[in-house]
Amino acid sequence: MRIALGQFNELTHERLTFAKQLGVSGVQLNTPLLPGEQGYWELRDLKRLRERCDEYGLKLEALENVPRTFYHKAMLGLPGRDEQIENYQKTVRNMAAAGIPVLGYNWMPNGVWRTPKAVGRGGVLVTAYDHDLIGEVPLEAGIETLPELAGREIGREEMWENYRYFTSAVIPVVEEVGLKLAIHPDDPPLPTLGGVARIFDSADGFRRALEEIAPSPNHGMEFCLGCFSEMGGDAVADLRYFAERGTVVYLHLRDVQGSGLKFQECFLGEGNFDTVTALCTLKEVGFDGFIIDDHVPHFIDDSDWNHRGHAHTTGYILGMVEAVDKLYRP
């Protein structure tokens, strides 16, 4: 198991130095700020990202998410989706050629939804979702401003058919170039939001995608323990199921209190699952991917990016992984 720092979009000196100071071995970028007017990422720009990490002795573990406008027509089954899929294939080929091994993606055309922040331990601010507040208060995140979504409702089977169409074209290219593609759970994991169905709202959705629709050794999941915790089931049991089958490419380690229609994020160790058991599970099944923190608490005097929150959570994960490694040492 390796620990990386992620959830930022530029490889600045400050961010890379911060990663080195924390003691992680790599970084992950979320929707990196790259030129993309043509609808895909160019090889030269991707290569620069990987080389930039090399300069700091860090591995560029993955890119998570292309801009939503790169493939929203594919998600929605709209005219123009074939061109977007061809461009997505170009991004996949260029990432592999640049030496970047993993591309994370999601199937949420209207994004991650959050209602106003809640207060956690000691007054930290944490993200939250309360379905009863939808329409009553402005959202902190969600409802992507895609004109194609205006007044449109999309059913579950339509979303599955769009997903099947997309993966049938993309997975063969992923296999050809040796990249790994990793799907993220829906957040919040509800059957529908804003009239748009969500299909990765349960473990069953992942089984359908990875075992029936698009099974491939190059296709897996970015297992977000926070999202699985939000589902209200046994997140660690789900983690074991998918990790045993080798479909967990990398892990988002966070947790929530509550589930489903109402939850708020929290410190690791305060939420629905046992962090120690989760990490022991990964060790027992031989997980050899990387782990990052995800959404983190906003501490007093913290930065906009929550440096203090990331330092605390990443340090917690580093210590836990070291302990588990020693516990399971032959």
N, C-alpha and C positions, 0 to 999 in steps of 0.2 A: 504494500500500500504506500502510495506517495501522497504528499500534501501539496496543494498548489494554492495560489491566491488568484481570485478571479472577480468577475462582475464589474469590470471597468472596460473602457473602449479605446484607450490610447496607451501606448507603451512609452510613457514619459519617464524621464530620469528619476523623478520623485517616486513614481509608482513601482518601478523596477527596483530601486534602492530599498524601498519599504519592504518588498518581497524578500530581498536578500537579508535584511535585518531581522525579519521574522523567522528566517531559517527554512522557508519552503524550498522545494526543488524546481518548481515550475510555475507558470501562470496560464490563465485562461482568459480570453477576451470575449466579451458579450457585445455583439453587433458592433464590431470595430469600425471606427471612422475611416473609411476608405473610399476613394472615388468609385462610383458605381452607376454613373449616368446611363450606361449601356445595359444595365440590368444584371450584371455579374461582376465578380472581382477578378482583376487582372493578375497574372502570374507575378509580374515585377513587384506589385504592391504587397502581395502575400509573402513573397520571398524576403522583402525588407522586414516584415514583422518577425519572421523566424530568425533572420540574421541579427536583428536588434536584441532579441532574447539571448541569442548565443553570446553576444558581447558581454552580457551580465552573468553568464554561467547559469542561465535558467532555461528550462525546456518550455517551448510553447506547446502546451499539452493539447489545446483544442480551441476552436472558435465556436461560440455558441450564438446561433441565430444570424441569418442574413437579414437585411431590411425586409420588413413585411411586404413592401411593394415589389420585391423581387419575385414573390410567388403567391400573392394573394388571389390572383385569378385561378391558379391551380387549386387552392383551398376552396374557393367558391364555385368552381366549375364553370367559369365564364369564358367567353370568346377571348382568345389571346393566351390561353393557358399553355398551349403547345410551345409558343415562343418562350414563355417564362420557364417552362421545364427545360427547354434546350439551353437556356442561359444558366439555369441551376446546374445542369450537367457540366457546363464550362467552369463554373465555380468549383465543383467537385474535382475536376481534372486539374485545375490550376492549384488548388490546395495540396493535392497529392504531389504534384511536381515541385511545389515549394517546400515540401517536407513537413507539412502540418498534418498530423495523423487523424484528427477527429473533427467532425462537424456536428454540432448539436442543433436540433430544430424543434419546433412545436407546431401544433395544428390548431391554433387559436386565432382565427382571423380578426377577432375583436379584443385580443390581448388579455393580459392579467388584470383582474379587477380588485381594487381595494377601496374601502370606505375610509373615513378619516382615522388617523393614527390613535392607538390606545396607549395607556400608561402601564408600564411594567415595573419590575422590581426597582425600588429606589428612585422611581420617577423617570426611568428611561422611556423613550418613545419607541413604539413598535408598530409594525403594520398590522392592519386588522381588516376583517370583512364581516359585515352585518347585513344580511339580505333584507331585513326590515327597513333599512335606511335607503335602499335603492329608490331613486326618484325623489327622496326627501332632502338629501344633502349632496353637495358636489363630491364626485369621486376623487380620491387621491391618485388613482390609476385606473385605466380601462377605457372601454368604448373607443376603439381606434377610429380615427376620422377618415375612414375609407368611404368615398362617395358610393361605392358599390354596395355598401351595407345599409344605406338609407332606406328605411321602411321595408327591409327584406327579412323574411324568415326562412331558415334553412333547417330541414329535418335531419334526423340522425342517420338514416340510411343514405341520404344524399351526400352527407359528409363522408360516410364510409366509402361510397362509390368514388368520390373525388380523391380520397386518400389512396384507394386502390389504383386509380389511373396514374396518380403521381408516382407512387412507389414502383409500379411496374416499369416505368421509364427510367427512374433514377437508380434503383438498386443494382441493376446490371452494370451501370457505369461505376458505381461505388466498388463493386466487386472487381471490376476490370483494373482499376487503378490502385486498389488496396487501401482505400480510405475506410474509416468506420463512421457510420451515420448513427446518431443517437437521439431518440425522441423523448421530449420532456412531458411530464403530466400536465393536465389542465389545471389552472389555478385561478379562482377556486374550482375544485372538482365537482361541478354541478352538471346535471344533464343538459341544461340549456341556460344561456345568459343573453339577454337582449335579443331574443328571438333566434339566436344562432346555437345549434346543437353542439355539444362538446362530446367527443368520443374517447378521450383519454382521461375519463373521470373515475376510473376504477381499474383494479388489477385485471378484470375480464377484458377491458379494452386493449390492454397491452398483450394479453394472451392472444386475442384475435389478430392483432397487428403482426406480432413477432412469430407466432406459431402457425397462422393460417394464411394471412394475406401476403406478407412479405418476409418469410423466414430466410435468413441469410447469416452466415458467420460474420458478415460485415455490417449487420444491422442490429442495433440494440437500443438501450435506453440510458438516458441520463437520469438515474434514479434519484428523484428528489424526495428525501424522507419527510420533508415538511409537507409536500403535497399529499403523500400517502397518509401522513398523520391527519391531514385535513379530511381525508375520506372517511375517517371514523372507524376503520377496521384495525387489524393487527399489522402495523407498518413493518415491524421486524420480520414477521412471518412472510410477508410479501417480498421483503428484501431477500430472505433466504431462498424463496422459490425461484426468483429470477437470477440471483447470483449463482446458484447451483447449476443453472442452465447456461451460464456464461454470457448472459444477455445484458448485464450491467456494465456499461462502458466506463462511466464515472459517476460520482455521487455528490449530490448537494446535501450537506449535513446541516439541517435546521429543524426546529420543532414548533408546534403550536399548542395552545390550550383551547379546548373546544373543537368543533368539527362542523363540516357541512355548511349550514346556513349562517353560522356565527362562530368565529374563532379569532384569536389574536396570537401573534408570534411571541416568542419568549426566549429566555436563555436556554441553552442546552442543559438538560438535567431537570428542567421544570415542566416539561410538556407531557405529551401523551405516551411517548415510548421511552424505553430505558436506553440511554446512549451507550452504556457499557455493553449491554447485550447486543446492540446493533453492530458495534465494532468487533466484538467477539465473533459474531455471525460471519462478518466479512473475512476474518482470519480463518475461521473453520472451513469455509468453502474455497479458500485459496484465491480470493479476489486480488488482482494485481493491477488494478487501475488507479486512478487518482481521486482524491477527495478535496472539495472546496467548501468553504462556508458559503452562505447565500445571503438572504436578507439578514441584517444584523441589527441589534438594538442601537439606538442613537443616544450616546452618553452625554452627560453635561459637558459643555464646551467642545463638543465633537465637530468635525468638519462636515461639509455637505455630503461627502462620500462615506462618512462614518468610520474614519480611521481608527478611532478608539474601539468601536464595536468590532471591526474586522480584526484588530490586534488581539482583543480579548478572546474572540471565538476561535481564531486560528491557533492561538497559543493553547487553548483548551483542547483542540483537536490534536495538535502535535503531542501534547502530554499524554492524552488518552491512547493514541496509536503507539507511542513508545512503550507504555505500560502493557498494552495488549500484546505487542511483539515479544516482550520479555516473559509475559505470562505463558505464552505458547511456545517458548523456545525449547527445543528438544533437550 
